[in-house]
Amino acid sequence: MGALDEGHFHVELENGVKLSGLELGFEQEPETLAIEDAVKVLLQGLGEDVNREGLKKTPLRVAKALHEGTRGYRQKVKDIVQGALFPEVGLDNGIGHAGGVGGLVIVRDLDLFSYCESCLLPFQVKCHVGYVPSGQRVLGLSKLSRVADIFGKRLQDPQRLADELCSALHHGIKPAGVAVVLQCLHLHFPNLESAFLDPNHQGWVKARVCSGSGVFEDQDADVWSDFLSLLRFRGVNVDKTRIKDYTERCWCPSQSPLTAKISSKLEPVNQGMVAAVTSILRSLGEDPSRQELLGTPTRFVKWLMNFQNTNLEMKLNGFACGRMDILKPNGELSCNKEQIHSELSLPFWSQCEHHLLPFHGVVHIGFFCTEGLSPIGKSLLQSIVHFYGFKLQVQERLTRQIAETVSSLLGGDVMVVVEASHTCMISRGIEKFGSSTATIAVLGRFSTDPAAKAMFLQSIPKTTLGG
């Protein structure tokens, strides 16, 4: 017997006969099939061939990721809490709360991710939860994380996420009070135009929000000071006066004034793609007519169209040649006939073709330059990076394409290193926060000269990816 294919439940027998999942008794859920069909519409709207290698299984992978990433809609808090409440005797005289004087219990640094309801891009959450036990009952600490995950695995806004988690714990545990503090990071993904116009584009939007019930309803209460002090004790510096700082501006970058201004200049949105995203929302268990979701399909499509498969020609002329660093082993500038030039930490943004999730990072480019050959300008290198970045991509191909294009301009001796953070690493069940991926392409002399390769690698900054 052959292996079960994850694509559409086919089994290949030893005689080469393939049996479909339906023939074997397997069935995909209707919601998953509906998402797959919608993803095919989106890929076709980008001008892609849904049957090309690399995209064949993308609809299924996207459907599985979305289904997993929104499993909170299909879970109930009471199923987790009811079996995890344990008796804990309080003070004999009835003064104070179960668990000791004050009784405050906190769990810090819970890593969550959620999908932004405004743009459907994942955002990261560092969650801190505290409660004051009452009624001689305490909750198993691991269950705080599981309850937080239920509300994280839904389309969310930071404040509503905090409020829903706080309310659910208050009703489930029935404590004297619950406090929730969230530190959220939303990827600020530029479109192609703004990426060129703003070379210092900030890649993240940060937000801090809180919610409290019972003894925590008054944000000036002493118990809040105790809670925040215990967070600061482990390096989580949260200022109570600034804890709702995101409410004064747009949390989601897709709703910022600059994004709206640029989007208004774009071509009319493909209504078929908008309908497909609406279908996805419905398949996830959401109501597309909910006020907060009314503009979400259009905003997602406008963002996705940055990666359409166009045949734009790179304009390699007219770029000013910027000053390039010329490396020597001792770090000084060299005037030899053969020199290694480098351009480091060129930012890029791209879209994973396997899961339709963004990834971003920096590109480092090194090349030899002989006497009489003018160095290639930084603006041209950044243009090449953006050209290949703003497509459906995989990091390995992106690295190779940049290296080959620069090599064609300079005669062959090129080395490219790409460092990237992938959203799919936190939103597909893996949930590995803070990880990054590095890929290397070496051409010409860099592939045969270990000293040159080492010299270039040593020039790369130790810290290039940040939040």
N, C-alpha and C positions, 0 to 999 in steps of 0.2 A: 504494500500500500504506500502511496505517496503521502507527502505532508499536506496538511490542511492549509490552503491559501487564505491569507487574511483579507484579500481583496474582496471577493464575493462568495466565499464558502464553496470553492471547488476542490475536489479531490481527484488527483491523477493516479490511475491504477497502473500496475506494472506493464500492462499491455498498451499503455498510452491513452486509454479512454479516460475522458474527463467527465465527472459527474458534478452537476451543480448542487448548491446547497439545498435548493428546493427538492431535488431528487433524493437527497439524503435525509430529508426531514428537517433541515434547518430553515429558519425564516428570519430575515432582518426586520427590525421594528419599522413600522410605517413612518415614524418620525425620522429615523435615520435615512431611509430611502428618500424622503422629501428633501432633507438637507443635501444629500448627494446631488439630486436633480438641480437644486438651487445653485450649488457650487459650480456645476457644469455651465449653467447660464452665465455666472460671473466670469468664469474662465473664457468663455466664448466672447463675452463683452469686452474682454481685454485683448481680443484678437489672437488668443492662443488655440492651439490644437489640443483638445482634451485627450486625444489618443497618442500624443507623443510620449516618448519615454521620459519619466520624471513626473508626468502629470496624470498618468493612467489611474493611479490609486489616490490621487490628491482628494477627489470628492469624498471617498470613504474615510481617509485620514482626517480631513476637516470635520466630517460628521462625528467621528469618534471623539475627537478632541473637544468639540463643542458639547457633546453629550456628557462627557466626563466632567468638563469644566463648569457645567450648570447642573450637576447632580443634586444640588441643594434644593431644587424645586421638588424633588421626589423623596426628600427626607423630612422627618419630623423630630422636633426637639425632644418631645416626651419619650420617644423610643430610646433615646440616649440617656436622659436624665433619670427616668423612673427607677431603673435598676442600679443606679450608681450613687444613691443618697445613703449616707452612713450615719448612725447615731453618734453624737459626741456631746457628752454632758457639759453644761455650762457652769457658771458659778452657783454655788449652793444657795446664796441669798437672793438669787434672781437678778442681781445687778450686773450689767454687762451683757456680753453675747457669748454664745457657744464658741469654744475654741480658745478662750482666754480673755483677759482684759483687753478691750478694744476689738479683738477677734479678727483683725483684717487679714485676709488671705489674698495674695496676688500671684498671678502667673505672667511672666514677662516674655517678650520676644517670641511670640507665636508668629511664624511666617505663613502668610496667606497670599493667595492671588484671587483677583476677581475680574470680571469683565465690566468695563465702563458702559453704562447704559446709553451714553450719548454717542459713542463712536464704535463700540464693540471691540475695542482693543483691550488686552489684559493690563491690569495695573497691580503693583506689588503693595502689600500691606504688612507692616510690623504691628502686631496687636498685643496690647497689654490689658489684662482683665483683673479686676479685684472685686471682692465681695466681703461683706460682714455677715457671717453665719448667724442664724436665728432659729429658734424652735428646736435646738439641739440636733440639727442636721447639717452635715457638710457633704460636698460633692467631690467624688473622685477627681483628682486634678487633671488627668488626661481627658476627662469629658469636657472640660472648658475648651480645650483645643478642638474637639470634635464638634461642639456646638458652634464655635466660631466658624468652622469650616462650612457648616450648613449654609450660613448666610453669606459667606464669601463666595461660595459656588453658585452665585446667581448674578444676573445683571444688576449692577449696583452703582450707588453714589456713596462717597465716604461717610457723609453724615447719616444717611439712612442705614448704612451697614452698621454703624456704631449704635444707632437707636434700636434697630431690630435685635441686635445681639444683647444689648442691655435689657430690653423688655423681655426677651425670651428667657434669659437667666433669672430675672426677677420673678417671673411667674412659675418657672420650673423649680427653682430652689426655695423660693419664698424666704429670702434672707432679709436682714435689716436694710440692706442696700447693695447696689451693684455699680461699679465704675468701669468704663471702657475708654481707653485712649488708643487711637489709631494714628500711625505715621504712614502716609501713603505716597507712592511714587507713580506718576503717570508718564509714560514715554511721550515726549513732545516730538512727534515725527513730522519733519518739514515736507512740503511738496518740492518739486524740482525747482520751481522758480525761486522760492524763498531760500533754498539751500545755496543757490548761487549768490543771492543778494545779501545774505547774512552769514558770512563765514564764521562768526562767533555764536552761532545758534546754540541755545541752551537745550540740552537733550531731555531734560526732565522737568516736570511740574511737581512740586511737593505740597502736601497738605497735612495738617494735624487737626484732628477732630476729637471730641469727647462726648460722652453721654453718661448720665448718672440717674439713679433711681433711689428711692428711700432716703437714707441718711446722706446720700450723695447728690440729692436734687439741688441743694444749695451749694454752688461752686465756691463759696467763701467758707464753707464748713471746714473745721479742723481735720476731719477725716480725709478730705481731699489733699491737704498738705501732707498728711502721713503717706497717702498713696503715691504722690509725686516724689516725695523724699525717697521712698523705697525704689522708685524708678531711677532717680539720680544716683542712688547708691551703687548701681551697676552701670553707670555711664549713659543712661537714657535721660538726656536733658530736655525736659518738657516744661516750658514756662506757661503757667496757668493763664496769664494775661494774653498770651498769643496762641492759645491752643486751637482757636477757630480761625486761624489766619487766612484760610482759603476762601472763606465766605465773602471776602471783599473783592475777589476777582474770579474769573472763570476757572473752574477746576479742570474741565476737559479742554485741551488745546483746540479741539475742533470747533468750539464755540467762542474762541477768542476773536476780538474785532479784526486783527490782522488776517487770521485764517478766513474769516467771513468775507473780507475785502478781496482776497486773492481768489477765493472760490467763486465770487460773483463774476469774475472775468472768464471763467472756464466755460467750455461748451455745455449746452443743456445736458442734464443727467439722463442716462439711458434708463427709461422707465421699466424696461424688462428686468434690468439688474436690480432696480429698486424693489420691484415686486418679488424678486427672488430673495432679497434680504428680509423682506416682510414675512415671507414664507418660513424663513429660518427662525425668526423670532417666535412665530406661532408654533413651530415644531418643538421649540425648547420649552414650551409651556407658558410663554409670556403673552400678554395682550398687546398687540401692536398699536391699539388705539389708546393705550395708557398715555397720559399727557407727556410724561418724560421721554417716551419712545417715539413720539410723532415724527420727529425729524431725523431719527437715528438711521433708517435705511438710506436716506439721501446723503447724509454725512459720511456714512461708511463707503458708499459707492464713489463719492468724490475723492475720498482718500485713496481708495483702491485704484482709481484710474491713473494715479501717478505711475503705475507699473504696467501700463498697457504695452503690448508688443508692437512697437512702432519701428519703422525703418529709417529713423532719423539718422542723418549723416553727421558724424562729429566734425565740427569745423575746427581744423587743427591750425588755422592761420589766424593772425590778429591777436594772439595772446602775448602779453609782455613777458619777457624772460626775467624771472625774479632771481634774487641772489640765492645761490645754493651753497650748502655747507660742503666743504671739501675736507675729507677726513684723512688723518694720519694716525698711526698707532698711538702717538702721544697726545692726540686730540687737537693738535695745532693745524692751521691751514697749510696746505701743500701747494707747491707751484711746479710739481713734476709734470713730465709730459703725459703720464698716465695717472689719472686720479680717480678716486671713488667719490662720487657725489651722492648726496642723500636728501630726500625730502621726507620728513617724519610726521606722523600723527595727522595725516589727511583724513578728515571725518567722512564717513559714508553711512548711508541708510539703505536698507534693502528689504525685500519681502521673500520669505522662504516659500519656494514653489511646492514643497511637500505638504505644508500645513496652512498656507496663507497667513502666516504670522510674521511680524516684523523681526528683523535682526539689524544690529547697528554696531559700529565700532570705528576703528582707525586703520589706515593703510600706511605702511612704511615702504618707500621705494628707494633702492640703491642702484647705481649704474656707473660704469666706467666712462670717462670722457677723455678723449685724446686731444692733444694740442691742435688747435685749428677748428675744433668742432664746438659750436656754441652750446652751453648747457640748456637743457629744456626748462621752460619756465614752470613755476609752481602752479600758476593759474591753468596751464594746459594739463598738468598732471591731475589737478583737482577736477578738471573737466572730464578727463578719462574715467576717473573714479566714479563720479556722479553718473556718467553715461551708462556704465555697466551696473552700478548700484540700483538705479531706479528701473529695475526689471524683476520679474519673478526669477529667483536665483537660488543657487546653493553656494556656500562659501568657497568650496574648492574650485568651482568653475569661475567665480568672480576673481579669485586670486590669479588663476591662469590667464584669463582674458586681459586683465590689467597688465600682467607681465609681457604677454605676447604683443600687445599694442604698443607699449613703451619700447619694447625690443625692436619693433619694426621701424620706429623713428630714430633709434640710436645705434643700430647695428648689432644688437644681439646680446651684449653683456648686461644682464638685468637681474635683480633679485627683488622680490616683493614678499612682504609679510603682512598678513591681514589678521587683526585681532578683533573678535566680535563677541557680543552677548546676544544670545538667542532667546526670544520670548517663549519659544516652544519648550525650553528647558524648565520653565516654571508653570506651564499651563496644560500639560498633557499627562498628569499623573506622576511625572517625575518630581516636579516641584523642587528642583535644585537651584536655590537662590545663590547668586554671586559667582556662578561658574562662567567661564569664558572659553572660547575656542580660538586656536591659532593655526593658520595654514601658511605654507611657504611655497613659492615657486622660484626656481633658480634656472637661469638660462646662460649659455655662453661660459665665460671665464669663471663666474661664481660657482658653477657646477664642478669645476676642476681645481679651483684654488681655495683650499681650506682657510688660508690666512685672510683672504679677501672676504670670504663669507663670515668669518669670526669677527673681523673688524666692523663690518656692517651691523651684525647682530648686537655687538657691544654698544653701538651708538643708539640703539632703541631705548627710549625712556623706560624705566622700571615700572612706572605707573602711568598707563595711558587710558585705561577704561575706568570711568567713574560714574557715580550716581549724581 
